[in-house]
Amino acid sequence: MPCIDSVPPTPVFLSDAELLAAPNGLAVDRLWRDHLQRKQWEGQLEALVVACVGLKK
């Protein structure tokens, strides 16, 4: 029986081409936004894994 119902959806990250097309300042802002989204998403996944492992003990 699965220990979770679903996983958080993967955020949409910018492609290399999209980053290269942006002016330098905008590219940095976009990279920072992606970084924050990825950290939040990874935190949600980690919490699910920890909870799932805890159920099996």
C-alpha positions as CSV (number, residue, x, y, z in Angstrom):
1,M,0.0,0.0,0.0
2,P,1.5,3.4,-0.9
3,C,2.3,5.7,2.0
4,I,1.4,8.9,0.1
5,D,-1.4,9.9,-2.2
6,S,0.5,12.2,-4.5
7,V,3.8,14.1,-5.0
8,P,4.0,17.9,-5.4
9,P,4.0,19.0,-9.1
10,T,7.4,19.8,-10.5
11,P,7.8,23.6,-10.9
12,V,8.4,24.9,-14.5
13,F,12.0,25.9,-14.8
14,L,13.4,28.1,-17.5
15,S,15.3,26.6,-20.4
16,D,18.8,27.5,-21.3
17,A,17.6,29.3,-24.3
18,E,15.1,31.4,-22.3
19,L,17.9,32.4,-19.8
20,L,20.3,33.3,-22.6
21,A,17.7,35.5,-24.3
22,A,17.2,37.6,-21.2
23,P,19.3,40.6,-20.3
24,N,21.8,39.9,-17.6
25,G,19.9,41.4,-14.7
26,L,16.7,39.7,-15.7
27,A,18.5,36.4,-16.2
28,V,19.8,36.6,-12.6
29,D,16.3,37.4,-11.3
30,R,14.9,34.4,-13.2
31,L,17.7,32.1,-11.9
32,W,17.0,33.2,-8.3
33,R,13.2,32.6,-8.8
34,D,14.0,29.1,-10.1
35,H,16.3,28.4,-7.2
36,L,13.7,29.4,-4.7
37,Q,11.0,27.3,-6.4
38,R,13.4,24.3,-6.5
39,K,14.2,24.6,-2.8
40,Q,10.5,24.7,-1.9
41,W,9.7,21.7,-4.1
42,E,12.7,19.7,-2.7
43,G,11.5,20.6,0.8
44,Q,8.1,19.2,0.1
45,L,9.5,16.0,-1.4
46,E,11.8,15.5,1.5
47,A,9.0,15.9,4.0
48,L,7.0,13.3,2.1
49,V,9.9,10.8,2.0
50,V,10.6,11.3,5.8
51,A,6.9,10.8,6.6
52,C,6.7,7.7,4.4
53,V,9.8,6.2,5.9
54,G,8.5,6.9,9.4
55,L,5.3,4.9,8.7
56,K,7.3,1.8,7.9
57,K,9.1,1.7,11.2
